Amino acid sequence: MRTLHSKPYQQFLVRLNLAREQAGLTQVEVAQKLGKPQSFVSKCEQGERTVDVIDLIKFSKIYHCSLDFFFEEVEI
C-alpha cells in the first residue's frame, strides 16, 4: 500500500484540514499566503499531493499550530 493511501496518512490529512478550519481560513486564503494556487491546498488536503516537511512547516505557521497538532490522532 502506498503511503498516501495508508490509514496513518489519511488521519494526518484529517488533521491538516481541521487545522485550516480551526484557523478560520479558506483554501484560497491559505494558497494566497503560500503564493500557490488554491488547487495546491486542495490536492494536499485530499491526498493527491504529498505534503513535504517544508510545506508542513509553512502550514503550521499559517494555522498558528504546532507540528505535533498534525499527528495527534495518527496511529502508526
N, CA, C, O and CB atoms as a CASP TS submission, in Angstrom:
PFRMAT TS
TARGET T0000
AUTHOR 0000-0000-0000
METHOD Language model
MODEL 1
PARENT N/A
ATOM      1  N   MET     1       0.837  -1.173   0.000  1.00  0.00           N
ATOM      2  CA  MET     1       0.000   0.000   0.000  1.00  0.00           C
ATOM      3  C   MET     1       0.886   1.241   0.000  1.00  0.00           C
ATOM      4  O   MET     1       1.833   1.346   0.779  1.00  0.00           O
ATOM      5  CB  MET     1      -0.954  -0.005   1.211  1.00  0.00           C
ATOM      6  N   ARG     2       0.563   2.170  -0.880  1.00  0.00           N
ATOM      7  CA  ARG     2       1.313   3.420  -0.928  1.00  0.00           C
ATOM      8  C   ARG     2       1.034   4.249   0.319  1.00  0.00           C
ATOM      9  O   ARG     2      -0.062   4.204   0.879  1.00  0.00           O
ATOM     10  CB  ARG     2       0.959   4.219  -2.196  1.00  0.00           C
ATOM     11  N   THR     3       2.024   4.993   0.736  1.00  0.00           N
ATOM     12  CA  THR     3       1.913   5.814   1.936  1.00  0.00           C
ATOM     13  C   THR     3       0.725   6.774   1.870  1.00  0.00           C
ATOM     14  O   THR     3       0.036   6.970   2.872  1.00  0.00           O
ATOM     15  CB  THR     3       3.194   6.597   2.147  1.00  0.00           C
ATOM     16  N   LEU     4       0.478   7.374   0.702  1.00  0.00           N
ATOM     17  CA  LEU     4      -0.620   8.330   0.564  1.00  0.00           C
ATOM     18  C   LEU     4      -1.980   7.716   0.866  1.00  0.00           C
ATOM     19  O   LEU     4      -2.916   8.421   1.245  1.00  0.00           O
ATOM     20  CB  LEU     4      -0.626   8.903  -0.828  1.00  0.00           C
ATOM     21  N   HIS     5      -2.087   6.407   0.698  1.00  0.00           N
ATOM     22  CA  HIS     5      -3.370   5.743   0.895  1.00  0.00           C
ATOM     23  C   HIS     5      -3.432   4.998   2.225  1.00  0.00           C
ATOM     24  O   HIS     5      -4.427   4.337   2.520  1.00  0.00           O
ATOM     25  CB  HIS     5      -3.637   4.780  -0.245  1.00  0.00           C
ATOM     26  N   SER     6      -2.389   5.100   3.018  1.00  0.00           N
ATOM     27  CA  SER     6      -2.363   4.390   4.292  1.00  0.00           C
ATOM     28  C   SER     6      -3.286   5.076   5.299  1.00  0.00           C
ATOM     29  O   SER     6      -3.586   6.264   5.176  1.00  0.00           O
ATOM     30  CB  SER     6      -0.923   4.317   4.844  1.00  0.00           C
ATOM     31  N   LYS     7      -3.722   4.317   6.281  1.00  0.00           N
ATOM     32  CA  LYS     7      -4.582   4.866   7.324  1.00  0.00           C
ATOM     33  C   LYS     7      -3.900   6.014   8.079  1.00  0.00           C
ATOM     34  O   LYS     7      -4.536   7.042   8.311  1.00  0.00           O
ATOM     35  CB  LYS     7      -4.983   3.765   8.300  1.00  0.00           C
ATOM     36  N   PRO     8      -2.621   5.871   8.472  1.00  0.00           N
ATOM     37  CA  PRO     8      -1.971   6.988   9.167  1.00  0.00           C
ATOM     38  C   PRO     8      -1.937   8.276   8.337  1.00  0.00           C
ATOM     39  O   PRO     8      -2.131   9.365   8.876  1.00  0.00           O
ATOM     40  CB  PRO     8      -0.556   6.598   9.545  1.00  0.00           C
ATOM     41  N   TYR     9      -1.693   8.155   7.033  1.00  0.00           N
ATOM     42  CA  TYR     9      -1.650   9.361   6.204  1.00  0.00           C
ATOM     43  C   TYR     9      -3.032   9.976   6.082  1.00  0.00           C
ATOM     44  O   TYR     9      -3.173  11.199   6.085  1.00  0.00           O
ATOM     45  CB  TYR     9      -1.090   9.043   4.811  1.00  0.00           C
ATOM     46  N   GLN    10      -4.048   9.139   5.975  1.00  0.00           N
ATOM     47  CA  GLN    10      -5.420   9.645   5.916  1.00  0.00           C
ATOM     48  C   GLN    10      -5.774  10.367   7.217  1.00  0.00           C
ATOM     49  O   GLN    10      -6.458  11.391   7.190  1.00  0.00           O
ATOM     50  CB  GLN    10      -6.415   8.490   5.653  1.00  0.00           C
ATOM     51  N   GLN    11      -5.318   9.847   8.345  1.00  0.00           N
ATOM     52  CA  GLN    11      -5.546  10.509   9.633  1.00  0.00           C
ATOM     53  C   GLN    11      -4.828  11.861   9.671  1.00  0.00           C
ATOM     54  O   GLN    11      -5.367  12.842  10.182  1.00  0.00           O
ATOM     55  CB  GLN    11      -5.065   9.611  10.801  1.00  0.00           C
ATOM     56  N   PHE    12      -3.624  11.902   9.132  1.00  0.00           N
ATOM     57  CA  PHE    12      -2.882  13.155   9.029  1.00  0.00           C
ATOM     58  C   PHE    12      -3.660  14.175   8.198  1.00  0.00           C
ATOM     59  O   PHE    12      -3.724  15.350   8.560  1.00  0.00           O
ATOM     60  CB  PHE    12      -1.494  12.910   8.411  1.00  0.00           C
ATOM     61  N   LEU    13      -4.245  13.736   7.094  1.00  0.00           N
ATOM     62  CA  LEU    13      -4.990  14.644   6.225  1.00  0.00           C
ATOM     63  C   LEU    13      -6.206  15.233   6.933  1.00  0.00           C
ATOM     64  O   LEU    13      -6.554  16.394   6.716  1.00  0.00           O
ATOM     65  CB  LEU    13      -5.429  13.918   4.962  1.00  0.00           C
ATOM     66  N   VAL    14      -6.843  14.441   7.769  1.00  0.00           N
ATOM     67  CA  VAL    14      -7.975  14.948   8.559  1.00  0.00           C
ATOM     68  C   VAL    14      -7.500  16.097   9.448  1.00  0.00           C
ATOM     69  O   VAL    14      -8.166  17.127   9.552  1.00  0.00           O
ATOM     70  CB  VAL    14      -8.609  13.810   9.424  1.00  0.00           C
ATOM     71  N   ARG    15      -6.352  15.912  10.082  1.00  0.00           N
ATOM     72  CA  ARG    15      -5.794  16.942  10.966  1.00  0.00           C
ATOM     73  C   ARG    15      -5.369  18.192  10.172  1.00  0.00           C
ATOM     74  O   ARG    15      -5.526  19.318  10.642  1.00  0.00           O
ATOM     75  CB  ARG    15      -4.587  16.375  11.748  1.00  0.00           C
ATOM     76  N   LEU    16      -4.838  17.977   8.981  1.00  0.00           N
ATOM     77  CA  LEU    16      -4.426  19.094   8.128  1.00  0.00           C
ATOM     78  C   LEU    16      -5.637  19.957   7.791  1.00  0.00           C
ATOM     79  O   LEU    16      -5.576  21.184   7.877  1.00  0.00           O
ATOM     80  CB  LEU    16      -3.746  18.579   6.831  1.00  0.00           C
ATOM     81  N   ASN    17      -6.720  19.323   7.414  1.00  0.00           N
ATOM     82  CA  ASN    17      -7.946  20.035   7.084  1.00  0.00           C
ATOM     83  C   ASN    17      -8.523  20.712   8.326  1.00  0.00           C
ATOM     84  O   ASN    17      -8.964  21.859   8.262  1.00  0.00           O
ATOM     85  CB  ASN    17      -8.976  19.076   6.470  1.00  0.00           C
ATOM     86  N   LEU    18      -8.520  20.012   9.442  1.00  0.00           N
ATOM     87  CA  LEU    18      -9.034  20.555  10.696  1.00  0.00           C
ATOM     88  C   LEU    18      -8.256  21.797  11.125  1.00  0.00           C
ATOM     89  O   LEU    18      -8.845  22.767  11.602  1.00  0.00           O
ATOM     90  CB  LEU    18      -8.975  19.496  11.794  1.00  0.00           C
ATOM     91  N   ALA    19      -6.957  21.767  10.960  1.00  0.00           N
ATOM     92  CA  ALA    19      -6.120  22.917  11.335  1.00  0.00           C
ATOM     93  C   ALA    19      -6.529  24.153  10.544  1.00  0.00           C
ATOM     94  O   ALA    19      -6.620  25.249  11.098  1.00  0.00           O
ATOM     95  CB  ALA    19      -4.622  22.606  11.099  1.00  0.00           C
ATOM     96  N   ARG    20      -6.775  23.977   9.257  1.00  0.00           N
ATOM     97  CA  ARG    20      -7.197  25.119   8.426  1.00  0.00           C
ATOM     98  C   ARG    20      -8.558  25.643   8.883  1.00  0.00           C
ATOM     99  O   ARG    20      -8.764  26.850   9.006  1.00  0.00           O
ATOM    100  CB  ARG    20      -7.258  24.713   6.931  1.00  0.00           C
ATOM    101  N   GLU    21      -9.476  24.717   9.132  1.00  0.00           N
ATOM    102  CA  GLU    21     -10.814  25.122   9.563  1.00  0.00           C
ATOM    103  C   GLU    21     -10.773  25.837  10.914  1.00  0.00           C
ATOM    104  O   GLU    21     -11.459  26.839  11.111  1.00  0.00           O
ATOM    105  CB  GLU    21     -11.735  23.903   9.645  1.00  0.00           C
ATOM    106  N   GLN    22      -9.971  25.321  11.835  1.00  0.00           N
ATOM    107  CA  GLN    22      -9.865  25.955  13.151  1.00  0.00           C
ATOM    108  C   GLN    22      -9.215  27.330  13.070  1.00  0.00           C
ATOM    109  O   GLN    22      -9.483  28.199  13.900  1.00  0.00           O
ATOM    110  CB  GLN    22      -9.071  25.068  14.096  1.00  0.00           C
ATOM    111  N   ALA    23      -8.368  27.522  12.076  1.00  0.00           N
ATOM    112  CA  ALA    23      -7.738  28.826  11.864  1.00  0.00           C
ATOM    113  C   ALA    23      -8.707  29.801  11.192  1.00  0.00           C
ATOM    114  O   ALA    23      -8.420  30.993  11.082  1.00  0.00           O
ATOM    115  CB  ALA    23      -6.467  28.674  11.014  1.00  0.00           C
ATOM    116  N   GLY    24      -9.855  29.286  10.745  1.00  0.00           N
ATOM    117  CA  GLY    24     -10.860  30.132  10.107  1.00  0.00           C
ATOM    118  C   GLY    24     -10.469  30.606   8.727  1.00  0.00           C
ATOM    119  O   GLY    24     -10.856  31.694   8.301  1.00  0.00           O
ATOM    120  N   LEU    25      -9.691  29.778   8.019  1.00  0.00           N
ATOM    121  CA  LEU    25      -9.197  30.153   6.703  1.00  0.00           C
ATOM    122  C   LEU    25      -9.801  29.275   5.610  1.00  0.00           C
ATOM    123  O   LEU    25     -10.104  28.103   5.833  1.00  0.00           O
ATOM    124  CB  LEU    25      -7.678  30.064   6.666  1.00  0.00           C
ATOM    125  N   THR    26      -9.968  29.856   4.442  1.00  0.00           N
ATOM    126  CA  THR    26     -10.386  29.089   3.272  1.00  0.00           C
ATOM    127  C   THR    26      -9.142  28.578   2.549  1.00  0.00           C
ATOM    128  O   THR    26      -8.029  29.030   2.815  1.00  0.00           O
ATOM    129  CB  THR    26     -11.271  29.952   2.319  1.00  0.00           C
ATOM    130  N   GLN    27      -9.342  27.647   1.648  1.00  0.00           N
ATOM    131  CA  GLN    27      -8.219  27.170   0.846  1.00  0.00           C
ATOM    132  C   GLN    27      -7.628  28.305   0.019  1.00  0.00           C
ATOM    133  O   GLN    27      -6.414  28.373  -0.171  1.00  0.00           O
ATOM    134  CB  GLN    27      -8.661  26.021  -0.070  1.00  0.00           C
ATOM    135  N   VAL    28      -8.469  29.178  -0.461  1.00  0.00           N
ATOM    136  CA  VAL    28      -7.994  30.313  -1.264  1.00  0.00           C
ATOM    137  C   VAL    28      -7.091  31.214  -0.428  1.00  0.00           C
ATOM    138  O   VAL    28      -6.037  31.642  -0.897  1.00  0.00           O
ATOM    139  CB  VAL    28      -9.188  31.124  -1.824  1.00  0.00           C
ATOM    140  N   GLU    29      -7.497  31.505   0.805  1.00  0.00           N
ATOM    141  CA  GLU    29      -6.693  32.364   1.682  1.00  0.00           C
ATOM    142  C   GLU    29      -5.347  31.725   1.999  1.00  0.00           C
ATOM    143  O   GLU    29      -4.320  32.404   2.007  1.00  0.00           O
ATOM    144  CB  GLU    29      -7.448  32.658   2.982  1.00  0.00           C
ATOM    145  N   VAL    30      -5.352  30.417   2.259  1.00  0.00           N
ATOM    146  CA  VAL    30      -4.099  29.712   2.544  1.00  0.00           C
ATOM    147  C   VAL    30      -3.195  29.737   1.321  1.00  0.00           C
ATOM    148  O   VAL    30      -1.995  29.987   1.431  1.00  0.00           O
ATOM    149  CB  VAL    30      -4.375  28.255   2.979  1.00  0.00           C
ATOM    150  N   ALA    31      -3.770  29.479   0.168  1.00  0.00           N
ATOM    151  CA  ALA    31      -2.992  29.486  -1.067  1.00  0.00           C
ATOM    152  C   ALA    31      -2.341  30.845  -1.303  1.00  0.00           C
ATOM    153  O   ALA    31      -1.186  30.919  -1.720  1.00  0.00           O
ATOM    154  CB  ALA    31      -3.880  29.117  -2.255  1.00  0.00           C
ATOM    155  N   GLN    32      -3.078  31.912  -1.037  1.00  0.00           N
ATOM    156  CA  GLN    32      -2.517  33.255  -1.204  1.00  0.00           C
ATOM    157  C   GLN    32      -1.335  33.472  -0.276  1.00  0.00           C
ATOM    158  O   GLN    32      -0.330  34.060  -0.675  1.00  0.00           O
ATOM    159  CB  GLN    32      -3.584  34.319  -0.946  1.00  0.00           C
ATOM    160  N   LYS    33      -1.450  33.000   0.962  1.00  0.00           N
ATOM    161  CA  LYS    33      -0.351  33.151   1.927  1.00  0.00           C
ATOM    162  C   LYS    33       0.872  32.340   1.501  1.00  0.00           C
ATOM    163  O   LYS    33       2.009  32.729   1.768  1.00  0.00           O
ATOM    164  CB  LYS    33      -0.807  32.715   3.334  1.00  0.00           C
ATOM    165  N   LEU    34       0.630  31.213   0.838  1.00  0.00           N
ATOM    166  CA  LEU    34       1.719  30.357   0.370  1.00  0.00           C
ATOM    167  C   LEU    34       2.287  30.813  -0.972  1.00  0.00           C
ATOM    168  O   LEU    34       3.384  30.411  -1.358  1.00  0.00           O
ATOM    169  CB  LEU    34       1.238  28.928   0.258  1.00  0.00           C
ATOM    170  N   GLY    35       1.534  31.651  -1.676  1.00  0.00           N
ATOM    171  CA  GLY    35       1.947  32.047  -3.023  1.00  0.00           C
ATOM    172  C   GLY    35       1.765  30.922  -4.022  1.00  0.00           C
ATOM    173  O   GLY    35       2.532  30.779  -4.974  1.00  0.00           O
ATOM    174  N   LYS    36       0.723  30.120  -3.781  1.00  0.00           N
ATOM    175  CA  LYS    36       0.451  28.958  -4.639  1.00  0.00           C
ATOM    176  C   LYS    36      -1.008  29.013  -5.065  1.00  0.00           C
ATOM    177  O   LYS    36      -1.790  29.774  -4.494  1.00  0.00           O
ATOM    178  CB  LYS    36       0.770  27.606  -3.900  1.00  0.00           C
ATOM    179  N   PRO    37      -1.386  28.215  -6.063  1.00  0.00           N
ATOM    180  CA  PRO    37      -2.797  28.174  -6.458  1.00  0.00           C
ATOM    181  C   PRO    37      -3.644  27.425  -5.424  1.00  0.00           C
ATOM    182  O   PRO    37      -3.129  26.604  -4.665  1.00  0.00           O
ATOM    183  CB  PRO    37      -2.943  27.509  -7.837  1.00  0.00           C
ATOM    184  N   GLN    38      -4.932  27.715  -5.404  1.00  0.00           N
ATOM    185  CA  GLN    38      -5.854  27.049  -4.490  1.00  0.00           C
ATOM    186  C   GLN    38      -5.809  25.538  -4.677  1.00  0.00           C
ATOM    187  O   GLN    38      -5.971  24.783  -3.718  1.00  0.00           O
ATOM    188  CB  GLN    38      -7.280  27.564  -4.699  1.00  0.00           C
ATOM    189  N   SER    39      -5.590  25.102  -5.898  1.00  0.00           N
ATOM    190  CA  SER    39      -5.556  23.662  -6.178  1.00  0.00           C
ATOM    191  C   SER    39      -4.425  22.961  -5.419  1.00  0.00           C
ATOM    192  O   SER    39      -4.530  21.773  -5.114  1.00  0.00           O
ATOM    193  CB  SER    39      -5.397  23.423  -7.682  1.00  0.00           C
ATOM    194  N   PHE    40      -3.350  23.684  -5.114  1.00  0.00           N
ATOM    195  CA  PHE    40      -2.251  23.112  -4.334  1.00  0.00           C
ATOM    196  C   PHE    40      -2.756  22.704  -2.952  1.00  0.00           C
ATOM    197  O   PHE    40      -2.495  21.591  -2.496  1.00  0.00           O
ATOM    198  CB  PHE    40      -1.079  24.122  -4.210  1.00  0.00           C
ATOM    199  N   VAL    41      -3.478  23.604  -2.287  1.00  0.00           N
ATOM    200  CA  VAL    41      -4.005  23.327  -0.958  1.00  0.00           C
ATOM    201  C   VAL    41      -5.014  22.186  -1.021  1.00  0.00           C
ATOM    202  O   VAL    41      -4.995  21.283  -0.185  1.00  0.00           O
ATOM    203  CB  VAL    41      -4.652  24.587  -0.356  1.00  0.00           C
ATOM    204  N   SER    42      -5.890  22.233  -2.012  1.00  0.00           N
ATOM    205  CA  SER    42      -6.892  21.182  -2.179  1.00  0.00           C
ATOM    206  C   SER    42      -6.245  19.817  -2.374  1.00  0.00           C
ATOM    207  O   SER    42      -6.648  18.838  -1.746  1.00  0.00           O
ATOM    208  CB  SER    42      -7.799  21.500  -3.360  1.00  0.00           C
ATOM    209  N   LYS    43      -5.252  19.755  -3.237  1.00  0.00           N
ATOM    210  CA  LYS    43      -4.581  18.476  -3.508  1.00  0.00           C
ATOM    211  C   LYS    43      -3.845  17.965  -2.277  1.00  0.00           C
ATOM    212  O   LYS    43      -3.809  16.759  -2.034  1.00  0.00           O
ATOM    213  CB  LYS    43      -3.599  18.624  -4.677  1.00  0.00           C
ATOM    214  N   CYS    44      -3.259  18.867  -1.499  1.00  0.00           N
ATOM    215  CA  CYS    44      -2.611  18.454  -0.248  1.00  0.00           C
ATOM    216  C   CYS    44      -3.647  17.853   0.694  1.00  0.00           C
ATOM    217  O   CYS    44      -3.429  16.781   1.257  1.00  0.00           O
ATOM    218  CB  CYS    44      -1.894  19.655   0.429  1.00  0.00           C
ATOM    219  N   GLU    45      -4.775  18.541   0.866  1.00  0.00           N
ATOM    220  CA  GLU    45      -5.803  18.089   1.802  1.00  0.00           C
ATOM    221  C   GLU    45      -6.487  16.803   1.342  1.00  0.00           C
ATOM    222  O   GLU    45      -6.943  16.016   2.172  1.00  0.00           O
ATOM    223  CB  GLU    45      -6.840  19.177   1.993  1.00  0.00           C
ATOM    224  N   GLN    46      -6.562  16.586   0.054  1.00  0.00           N
ATOM    225  CA  GLN    46      -7.220  15.394  -0.478  1.00  0.00           C
ATOM    226  C   GLN    46      -6.271  14.205  -0.638  1.00  0.00           C
ATOM    227  O   GLN    46      -6.705  13.101  -0.965  1.00  0.00           O
ATOM    228  CB  GLN    46      -7.850  15.715  -1.810  1.00  0.00           C
ATOM    229  N   GLY    47      -4.989  14.430  -0.408  1.00  0.00           N
ATOM    230  CA  GLY    47      -4.019  13.351  -0.538  1.00  0.00           C
ATOM    231  C   GLY    47      -3.586  13.100  -1.964  1.00  0.00           C
ATOM    232  O   GLY    47      -2.973  12.074  -2.258  1.00  0.00           O
ATOM    233  N   GLU    48      -3.901  14.032  -2.858  1.00  0.00           N
ATOM    234  CA  GLU    48      -3.482  13.903  -4.249  1.00  0.00           C
ATOM    235  C   GLU    48      -2.047  14.375  -4.440  1.00  0.00           C
ATOM    236  O   GLU    48      -1.416  14.095  -5.458  1.00  0.00           O
ATOM    237  CB  GLU    48      -4.418  14.690  -5.159  1.00  0.00           C
ATOM    238  N   ARG    49      -1.551  15.088  -3.454  1.00  0.00           N
ATOM    239  CA  ARG    49      -0.174  15.587  -3.462  1.00  0.00           C
ATOM    240  C   ARG    49       0.422  15.331  -2.086  1.00  0.00           C
ATOM    241  O   ARG    49      -0.215  15.599  -1.067  1.00  0.00           O
ATOM    242  CB  ARG    49      -0.111  17.115  -3.832  1.00  0.00           C
ATOM    243  N   THR    50       1.623  14.821  -2.060  1.00  0.00           N
ATOM    244  CA  THR    50       2.307  14.569  -0.790  1.00  0.00           C
ATOM    245  C   THR    50       2.698  15.896  -0.145  1.00  0.00           C
ATOM    246  O   THR    50       3.203  16.797  -0.815  1.00  0.00           O
ATOM    247  CB  THR    50       3.561  13.674  -1.004  1.00  0.00           C
ATOM    248  N   VAL    51       2.461  16.007   1.153  1.00  0.00           N
ATOM    249  CA  VAL    51       2.863  17.208   1.890  1.00  0.00           C
ATOM    250  C   VAL    51       4.286  16.977   2.384  1.00  0.00           C
ATOM    251  O   VAL    51       4.530  16.096   3.208  1.00  0.00           O
ATOM    252  CB  VAL    51       1.877  17.520   3.091  1.00  0.00           C
ATOM    253  N   ASP    52       5.218  17.769   1.880  1.00  0.00           N
ATOM    254  CA  ASP    52       6.601  17.605   2.346  1.00  0.00           C
ATOM    255  C   ASP    52       6.814  18.406   3.626  1.00  0.00           C
ATOM    256  O   ASP    52       5.970  19.215   4.012  1.00  0.00           O
ATOM    257  CB  ASP    52       7.612  18.052   1.254  1.00  0.00           C
ATOM    258  N   VAL    53       7.914  18.179   4.259  1.00  0.00           N
ATOM    259  CA  VAL    53       8.167  18.768   5.583  1.00  0.00           C
ATOM    260  C   VAL    53       8.216  20.295   5.528  1.00  0.00           C
ATOM    261  O   VAL    53       7.763  20.952   6.466  1.00  0.00           O
ATOM    262  CB  VAL    53       9.482  18.232   6.156  1.00  0.00           C
ATOM    263  N   ILE    54       8.743  20.861   4.474  1.00  0.00           N
ATOM    264  CA  ILE    54       8.814  22.315   4.356  1.00  0.00           C
ATOM    265  C   ILE    54       7.415  22.909   4.230  1.00  0.00           C
ATOM    266  O   ILE    54       7.106  23.919   4.864  1.00  0.00           O
ATOM    267  CB  ILE    54       9.676  22.717   3.146  1.00  0.00           C
ATOM    268  N   ASP    55       6.570  22.282   3.414  1.00  0.00           N
ATOM    269  CA  ASP    55       5.189  22.757   3.284  1.00  0.00           C
ATOM    270  C   ASP    55       4.444  22.590   4.606  1.00  0.00           C
ATOM    271  O   ASP    55       3.630  23.439   4.969  1.00  0.00           O
ATOM    272  CB  ASP    55       4.455  21.997   2.156  1.00  0.00           C
ATOM    273  N   LEU    56       4.713  21.510   5.322  1.00  0.00           N
ATOM    274  CA  LEU    56       4.053  21.293   6.604  1.00  0.00           C
ATOM    275  C   LEU    56       4.429  22.390   7.606  1.00  0.00           C
ATOM    276  O   LEU    56       3.575  22.854   8.362  1.00  0.00           O
ATOM    277  CB  LEU    56       4.422  19.910   7.166  1.00  0.00           C
ATOM    278  N   ILE    57       5.676  22.800   7.615  1.00  0.00           N
ATOM    279  CA  ILE    57       6.104  23.895   8.482  1.00  0.00           C
ATOM    280  C   ILE    57       5.371  25.184   8.105  1.00  0.00           C
ATOM    281  O   ILE    57       4.944  25.943   8.975  1.00  0.00           O
ATOM    282  CB  ILE    57       7.635  24.097   8.390  1.00  0.00           C
ATOM    283  N   LYS    58       5.232  25.421   6.801  1.00  0.00           N
ATOM    284  CA  LYS    58       4.512  26.615   6.348  1.00  0.00           C
ATOM    285  C   LYS    58       3.049  26.565   6.774  1.00  0.00           C
ATOM    286  O   LYS    58       2.507  27.566   7.245  1.00  0.00           O
ATOM    287  CB  LYS    58       4.611  26.755   4.820  1.00  0.00           C
ATOM    288  N   PHE    59       2.398  25.399   6.613  1.00  0.00           N
ATOM    289  CA  PHE    59       1.012  25.252   7.057  1.00  0.00           C
ATOM    290  C   PHE    59       0.924  25.521   8.556  1.00  0.00           C
ATOM    291  O   PHE    59       0.019  26.218   9.015  1.00  0.00           O
ATOM    292  CB  PHE    59       0.471  23.834   6.723  1.00  0.00           C
ATOM    293  N   SER    60       1.848  24.978   9.302  1.00  0.00           N
ATOM    294  CA  SER    60       1.858  25.141  10.756  1.00  0.00           C
ATOM    295  C   SER    60       1.921  26.623  11.148  1.00  0.00           C
ATOM    296  O   SER    60       1.209  27.062  12.051  1.00  0.00           O
ATOM    297  CB  SER    60       3.048  24.382  11.366  1.00  0.00           C
ATOM    298  N   LYS    61       2.752  27.365  10.483  1.00  0.00           N
ATOM    299  CA  LYS    61       2.879  28.790  10.789  1.00  0.00           C
ATOM    300  C   LYS    61       1.618  29.565  10.399  1.00  0.00           C
ATOM    301  O   LYS    61       1.168  30.437  11.143  1.00  0.00           O
ATOM    302  CB  LYS    61       4.094  29.376  10.069  1.00  0.00           C
ATOM    303  N   ILE    62       1.060  29.252   9.251  1.00  0.00           N
ATOM    304  CA  ILE    62      -0.167  29.924   8.799  1.00  0.00           C
ATOM    305  C   ILE    62      -1.324  29.626   9.737  1.00  0.00           C
ATOM    306  O   ILE    62      -2.131  30.508  10.033  1.00  0.00           O
ATOM    307  CB  ILE    62      -0.528  29.491   7.369  1.00  0.00           C
ATOM    308  N   TYR    63      -1.408  28.381  10.209  1.00  0.00           N
ATOM    309  CA  TYR    63      -2.522  27.961  11.068  1.00  0.00           C
ATOM    310  C   TYR    63      -2.256  28.236  12.548  1.00  0.00           C
ATOM    311  O   TYR    63      -3.125  28.006  13.389  1.00  0.00           O
ATOM    312  CB  TYR    63      -2.798  26.479  10.869  1.00  0.00           C
ATOM    313  N   HIS    64      -1.067  28.722  12.865  1.00  0.00           N
ATOM    314  CA  HIS    64      -0.689  29.013  14.259  1.00  0.00           C
ATOM    315  C   HIS    64      -0.878  27.781  15.149  1.00  0.00           C
ATOM    316  O   HIS    64      -1.486  27.853  16.217  1.00  0.00           O
ATOM    317  CB  HIS    64      -1.523  30.193  14.808  1.00  0.00           C
ATOM    318  N   CYS    65      -0.348  26.666  14.688  1.00  0.00           N
ATOM    319  CA  CYS    65      -0.408  25.447  15.493  1.00  0.00           C
ATOM    320  C   CYS    65       0.954  24.751  15.446  1.00  0.00           C
ATOM    321  O   CYS    65       1.773  25.013  14.566  1.00  0.00           O
ATOM    322  CB  CYS    65      -1.539  24.494  14.985  1.00  0.00           C
ATOM    323  N   SER    66       1.170  23.873  16.398  1.00  0.00           N
ATOM    324  CA  SER    66       2.445  23.148  16.451  1.00  0.00           C
ATOM    325  C   SER    66       2.441  22.029  15.410  1.00  0.00           C
ATOM    326  O   SER    66       1.388  21.611  14.929  1.00  0.00           O
ATOM    327  CB  SER    66       2.698  22.569  17.877  1.00  0.00           C
ATOM    328  N   LEU    67       3.612  21.565  15.082  1.00  0.00           N
ATOM    329  CA  LEU    67       3.706  20.420  14.173  1.00  0.00           C
ATOM    330  C   LEU    67       3.058  19.184  14.793  1.00  0.00           C
ATOM    331  O   LEU    67       2.511  18.339  14.085  1.00  0.00           O
ATOM    332  CB  LEU    67       5.177  20.130  13.821  1.00  0.00           C
ATOM    333  N   ASP    68       3.124  19.087  16.109  1.00  0.00           N
ATOM    334  CA  ASP    68       2.503  17.959  16.808  1.00  0.00           C
ATOM    335  C   ASP    68       1.008  17.862  16.526  1.00  0.00           C
ATOM    336  O   ASP    68       0.456  16.763  16.475  1.00  0.00           O
ATOM    337  CB  ASP    68       2.734  18.084  18.306  1.00  0.00           C
ATOM    338  N   PHE    69       0.354  19.000  16.342  1.00  0.00           N
ATOM    339  CA  PHE    69      -1.092  19.003  16.111  1.00  0.00           C
ATOM    340  C   PHE    69      -1.479  18.074  14.965  1.00  0.00           C
ATOM    341  O   PHE    69      -2.494  17.381  15.042  1.00  0.00           O
ATOM    342  CB  PHE    69      -1.578  20.421  15.817  1.00  0.00           C
ATOM    343  N   PHE    70      -0.678  18.059  13.907  1.00  0.00           N
ATOM    344  CA  PHE    70      -0.999  17.285  12.708  1.00  0.00           C
ATOM    345  C   PHE    70      -0.927  15.774  12.951  1.00  0.00           C
ATOM    346  O   PHE    70      -1.463  14.992  12.166  1.00  0.00           O
ATOM    347  CB  PHE    70      -0.055  17.668  11.581  1.00  0.00           C
ATOM    348  N   PHE    71      -0.272  15.370  14.027  1.00  0.00           N
ATOM    349  CA  PHE    71      -0.053  13.938  14.276  1.00  0.00           C
ATOM    350  C   PHE    71      -0.737  13.410  15.535  1.00  0.00           C
ATOM    351  O   PHE    71      -0.571  12.242  15.886  1.00  0.00           O
ATOM    352  CB  PHE    71       1.415  13.670  14.376  1.00  0.00           C
ATOM    353  N   GLU    72      -1.502  14.261  16.214  1.00  0.00           N
ATOM    354  CA  GLU    72      -2.128  13.848  17.480  1.00  0.00           C
ATOM    355  C   GLU    72      -3.052  12.645  17.345  1.00  0.00           C
ATOM    356  O   GLU    72      -3.132  11.838  18.270  1.00  0.00           O
ATOM    357  CB  GLU    72      -2.904  14.996  18.056  1.00  0.00           C
ATOM    358  N   GLU    73      -3.740  12.501  16.242  1.00  0.00           N
ATOM    359  CA  GLU    73      -4.692  11.414  16.051  1.00  0.00           C
ATOM    360  C   GLU    73      -4.143  10.317  15.127  1.00  0.00           C
ATOM    361  O   GLU    73      -4.873   9.394  14.764  1.00  0.00           O
ATOM    362  CB  GLU    73      -5.993  11.964  15.486  1.00  0.00           C
ATOM    363  N   VAL    74      -2.883  10.412  14.751  1.00  0.00           N
ATOM    364  CA  VAL    74      -2.296   9.453  13.810  1.00  0.00           C
ATOM    365  C   VAL    74      -1.815   8.220  14.568  1.00  0.00           C
ATOM    366  O   VAL    74      -1.023   8.317  15.505  1.00  0.00           O
ATOM    367  CB  VAL    74      -1.124  10.098  13.018  1.00  0.00           C
ATOM    368  N   GLU    75      -2.305   7.069  14.145  1.00  0.00           N
ATOM    369  CA  GLU    75      -1.905   5.800  14.739  1.00  0.00           C
ATOM    370  C   GLU    75      -0.952   5.091  13.792  1.00  0.00           C
ATOM    371  O   GLU    75      -1.324   4.741  12.672  1.00  0.00           O
ATOM    372  CB  GLU    75      -3.138   4.912  15.051  1.00  0.00           C
ATOM    373  N   ILE    76       0.257   4.884  14.237  1.00  0.00           N
ATOM    374  CA  ILE    76       1.270   4.213  13.414  1.00  0.00           C
ATOM    375  C   ILE    76       1.376   2.754  13.851  1.00  0.00           C
ATOM    376  O   ILE    76       2.171   1.998  13.292  1.00  0.00           O
ATOM    377  CB  ILE    76       2.660   4.930  13.530  1.00  0.00           C
TER
END
